[in-house]
């Protein structure tokens, strides 16, 4: 019943004594592969400097890298998150291992440049992997700058983001008219609108897809509270509701990487296990959706 993970993307080889191989997906514009489960930082990494606040995030980052994770997504909108990621990554000597993505979230060219320069400083990386235009704010202005920065080697990839289906009309127009490396959007068993237009369009246009809000801001867990995981989840190696929800997303062929946010190491480990082993096939995905829709 479950489709083999290898059919959905290349797997990183796993040697003796290492963590299991994680699902890798290609970035269409380059062919570079990245792990299919990343880490979001909205709310979860917006903390102060105390050891009480920092230590759980330090452990999340340690386990994330240990389990094969690389993609971390942030934004100036997320308070101290960029600074916290930058400091903890530098202290742990993993900055060069990470695929760091952030966003520009302001209006005007000069303000955008200043904000992106600040992100480079906070994340402590001379060249960022992905710069995205947050929620399409002043996207025409910033896209011109991002292309200049990409040519200059200051960023590697360019993208746009949004988090709500109400913006999909504009998002669709941008994806059709512009050459982009990435789009980030909301998609989950609780928010399926993206699969009707945006995901097929991204696949057609060769644009990598980052998925935010994979648990519908926790709403999906509320829907299954008190329910046992169905026995047939074992067919695609789903051992928890978090893995159930994430594997459903990852089984869509247009999805490159999903970025659940957490500040709890045990949740990070659970999320990362979704990138190991089999994925549900199309028939099983519909069965999963029907279960959650009840």
C-alpha positions as CSV (number, residue, x, y, z in Angstrom):
1,X,0.0,0.0,0.0
2,X,2.8,2.4,0.9
3,X,4.9,3.9,-1.9
4,X,8.6,3.5,-1.4
5,X,10.3,6.6,-0.3
6,X,12.9,6.3,-3.0
7,X,10.2,6.8,-5.6
8,X,9.6,10.3,-4.2
9,X,13.2,11.5,-3.9
10,X,16.8,10.4,-3.5
11,X,17.9,9.1,-0.1
12,X,21.1,10.1,1.6
13,X,23.3,6.9,2.1
14,X,23.5,5.8,5.7
15,X,26.7,4.2,6.9
16,X,27.2,2.0,9.9
17,X,26.6,3.7,13.2
18,X,24.9,6.7,11.6
19,X,21.3,7.9,11.8
20,X,18.9,6.3,9.2
21,X,19.0,7.9,5.8
22,X,16.6,10.7,5.4
23,X,14.4,11.6,2.5
24,X,16.1,14.1,0.1
25,X,14.4,16.2,-2.5
26,X,15.9,18.1,-5.4
27,X,15.7,21.8,-5.9
28,X,14.4,21.9,-9.5
29,X,16.3,25.0,-10.6
30,X,19.7,23.5,-9.7
31,X,19.4,19.8,-9.0
32,X,20.9,20.2,-5.5
33,X,19.2,18.0,-3.0
34,X,18.1,19.0,0.5
35,X,16.5,17.0,3.4
36,X,12.7,16.9,3.0
37,X,12.1,17.8,6.7
38,X,13.4,21.2,7.9
39,X,12.9,23.4,10.9
40,X,10.8,26.5,11.2
41,X,11.5,29.2,13.8
42,X,8.3,31.3,14.1
43,X,7.5,31.8,17.8
44,X,9.7,28.9,18.9
45,X,13.1,30.6,18.5
46,X,12.0,34.1,19.5
47,X,13.5,34.0,23.0
48,X,15.9,35.9,25.2
49,X,19.5,35.1,26.3
50,X,19.0,33.2,29.5
51,X,20.2,29.6,29.7
52,X,16.7,28.4,30.5
53,X,15.4,29.8,27.2
54,X,18.4,29.0,25.1
55,X,19.2,25.4,26.2
56,X,16.1,23.7,24.7
57,X,16.7,25.4,21.4
58,X,20.4,24.4,21.5
59,X,19.3,20.8,22.0
60,X,16.8,21.1,19.2
61,X,19.5,22.3,16.8
62,X,21.9,19.6,17.9
63,X,19.4,16.8,17.4
64,X,18.2,18.4,14.1
65,X,21.7,18.2,12.6
66,X,22.5,14.9,14.2
67,X,19.4,13.4,12.5
68,X,20.3,14.8,9.1
69,X,18.4,18.1,9.1
70,X,19.8,21.1,7.2
71,X,17.0,23.5,6.2
72,X,16.2,26.2,8.8
73,X,13.7,28.9,7.9
74,X,13.4,32.3,9.7
75,X,12.4,35.9,9.1
76,X,12.9,39.4,10.6
77,X,9.2,39.2,11.5
78,X,10.0,36.4,14.0
79,X,11.6,38.7,16.6
80,X,14.9,37.3,17.9
81,X,14.7,34.1,15.9
82,X,17.4,35.0,13.4
83,X,19.8,36.1,16.1
84,X,19.1,33.0,18.2
85,X,19.7,30.6,15.2
86,X,22.8,32.4,14.2
87,X,24.3,32.4,17.7
88,X,23.4,28.8,18.5
89,X,24.6,27.5,15.1
90,X,28.0,29.4,15.5
91,X,28.4,28.1,19.0
92,X,27.7,24.5,17.8
93,X,30.0,24.9,14.8
94,X,27.2,23.9,12.4
95,X,26.7,27.1,10.5
96,X,28.3,25.8,7.3
97,X,26.3,22.6,7.5
98,X,22.9,24.4,7.5
99,X,20.8,25.5,4.6
100,X,19.7,28.9,6.0
101,X,16.6,30.6,4.6
102,X,15.2,33.9,5.7
103,X,13.0,36.7,4.3
104,X,12.8,40.3,3.5
105,X,9.7,41.9,5.1
106,X,9.6,45.7,4.5
107,X,8.8,48.2,1.8
108,X,11.3,50.1,-0.4
109,X,14.6,49.1,-1.9
110,X,16.8,50.8,0.7
111,X,14.9,49.4,3.6
112,X,15.0,45.9,2.0
113,X,18.7,46.0,1.5
114,X,19.3,47.2,5.1
115,X,17.1,44.4,6.4
116,X,18.8,41.7,4.4
117,X,22.3,43.0,5.5
118,X,21.1,42.7,9.1
119,X,19.9,39.1,8.4
120,X,23.3,38.2,7.1
121,X,24.9,39.6,10.2
122,X,22.5,37.9,12.6
123,X,22.7,34.5,10.9
124,X,26.5,34.8,10.7
125,X,26.8,33.6,7.2
126,X,28.5,35.6,4.4
127,X,26.1,34.1,1.8
128,X,22.6,32.9,2.5
129,X,21.1,29.9,0.9
130,X,17.6,31.3,0.3
131,X,16.2,34.8,0.6
132,X,12.4,35.0,0.2
133,X,10.0,37.9,-0.1
134,X,7.8,37.5,3.0
135,X,4.1,37.5,2.3
136,X,4.7,39.2,-1.1
137,X,5.3,42.6,0.6
138,X,6.6,45.0,-2.1
139,X,7.6,42.0,-4.1
140,X,8.4,43.7,-7.4
141,X,11.0,46.0,-5.7
142,X,12.6,43.3,-3.7
143,X,12.7,40.7,-6.5
144,X,14.9,43.0,-8.5
145,X,17.3,43.3,-5.5
146,X,17.3,39.6,-4.9
147,X,18.3,38.9,-8.5
148,X,21.2,41.4,-8.2
149,X,22.3,39.7,-4.9
150,X,22.1,36.2,-6.5
151,X,24.2,37.3,-9.5
152,X,26.7,38.8,-7.0
153,X,26.8,35.6,-5.0
154,X,25.4,37.0,-1.8
155,X,22.4,34.6,-1.9
156,X,22.0,31.2,-3.7
157,X,18.3,31.0,-4.3
158,X,15.3,33.4,-4.6
159,X,11.7,32.8,-3.4
160,X,8.4,34.2,-2.3
161,X,6.2,33.2,0.6
162,X,2.7,33.4,2.0
163,X,0.7,31.7,4.7
164,X,-2.9,32.0,3.7
165,X,-5.1,30.9,0.8
166,X,-6.6,34.3,0.5
167,X,-3.3,35.4,-1.2
168,X,-3.3,32.6,-3.7
169,X,-4.6,34.7,-6.6
170,X,-1.7,37.1,-6.3
171,X,0.8,34.2,-5.6
172,X,-0.4,32.4,-8.7
173,X,0.2,35.5,-10.8
174,X,3.7,35.9,-9.4
175,X,4.6,32.2,-10.0
176,X,3.3,32.4,-13.6
177,X,5.1,35.7,-14.5
178,X,8.5,35.4,-12.7
179,X,11.4,33.0,-12.6
180,X,11.8,31.8,-9.0
181,X,13.7,29.0,-7.2
182,X,11.3,28.6,-4.3
183,X,7.8,29.3,-3.1
184,X,6.8,28.8,0.5
185,X,3.1,28.3,1.4
186,X,0.7,26.8,3.9
187,X,-0.4,23.2,3.2
188,X,-1.7,20.5,5.5
189,X,-4.6,18.1,6.0
190,X,-6.4,21.1,7.5
191,X,-5.5,23.5,4.7
192,X,-5.6,21.8,1.3
193,X,-6.3,24.8,-1.0
194,X,-2.7,24.9,-2.3
195,X,-3.1,21.5,-4.0
196,X,-5.8,22.8,-6.3
197,X,-3.7,25.5,-8.1
198,X,-0.4,26.4,-6.5
199,X,1.3,23.0,-6.1
200,X,0.6,21.9,-9.7
201,X,1.8,25.3,-11.0
202,X,5.0,25.1,-8.9
203,X,5.6,21.6,-10.2
204,X,5.0,22.7,-13.8
205,X,7.2,25.8,-13.4
206,X,10.1,23.9,-11.7
207,X,9.8,25.8,-8.5
208,X,10.8,24.2,-5.2
209,X,8.1,24.2,-2.5
210,X,8.6,24.8,1.2
211,X,5.6,24.0,3.3
212,X,4.7,26.1,6.4
213,X,1.8,25.5,8.9
214,X,2.0,21.7,8.4
215,X,-0.1,21.1,11.5
216,X,-2.5,24.0,10.8
217,X,-1.1,25.8,13.9
218,X,-1.7,22.8,16.0
219,X,-5.3,22.5,14.9
220,X,-4.8,19.0,13.5
221,X,-3.8,17.6,16.8
222,X,-7.0,18.9,18.3
223,X,-9.0,17.0,15.7
224,X,-7.4,13.6,16.7
225,X,-7.2,14.2,20.5
226,X,-8.0,11.0,22.3
227,X,-7.9,9.0,19.0
228,X,-5.5,6.1,18.5
229,X,-3.4,6.2,15.4
230,X,-4.9,3.8,12.8
231,X,-3.2,0.5,12.5
232,X,-2.7,1.0,8.7
233,X,-0.4,3.9,9.4
234,X,2.2,1.2,9.9
235,X,2.0,0.6,6.1
236,X,3.9,3.9,5.6
237,X,5.9,3.7,8.8
238,X,3.9,6.4,10.6
239,X,4.4,6.0,14.3
240,X,2.7,9.2,15.6
241,X,0.1,11.7,14.6
242,X,2.9,14.2,13.8
243,X,4.5,11.7,11.4
244,X,1.0,10.9,9.9
245,X,0.5,14.6,9.1
246,X,4.0,15.2,7.8
247,X,4.2,12.1,5.6
248,X,0.8,13.0,4.0
249,X,2.4,16.4,3.0
250,X,5.7,14.8,1.8
251,X,3.9,12.3,-0.4
252,X,2.8,15.1,-2.6
253,X,5.2,15.1,-5.6
254,X,5.5,18.9,-5.7
255,X,6.6,19.3,-2.1
256,X,10.4,19.8,-1.6
257,X,10.6,20.4,2.1
258,X,8.3,20.8,5.1
259,X,9.3,23.1,8.0
260,X,7.5,22.3,11.3
261,X,8.6,24.6,14.1
262,X,9.3,23.4,17.6
263,X,11.3,24.3,20.6
264,X,11.0,20.8,22.2
265,X,13.7,18.2,21.4
266,X,11.3,15.3,21.7
267,X,9.0,16.9,19.1
268,X,11.9,17.6,16.8
269,X,12.9,13.9,16.9
270,X,9.3,12.9,16.2
271,X,9.1,15.3,13.3
272,X,12.4,14.2,11.8
273,X,11.3,10.5,11.8
274,X,8.7,11.5,9.1
275,X,11.6,11.8,6.7
276,X,12.7,8.2,7.2
277,X,11.1,5.2,5.4
278,X,8.0,4.8,3.3
279,X,5.5,7.4,2.2
280,X,1.7,6.8,1.6
281,X,0.6,6.3,-2.0
282,X,-2.2,8.4,-3.6
283,X,-5.0,6.1,-2.4
284,X,-3.7,6.0,1.1
285,X,-3.4,9.8,1.1
286,X,-7.1,10.1,0.4
287,X,-7.8,7.6,3.1
288,X,-5.8,9.7,5.5
289,X,-7.7,12.9,4.4
290,X,-11.0,11.2,4.9
291,X,-10.1,10.1,8.4
292,X,-9.2,13.7,9.5
293,X,-12.2,15.2,7.7
294,X,-14.7,13.2,9.7
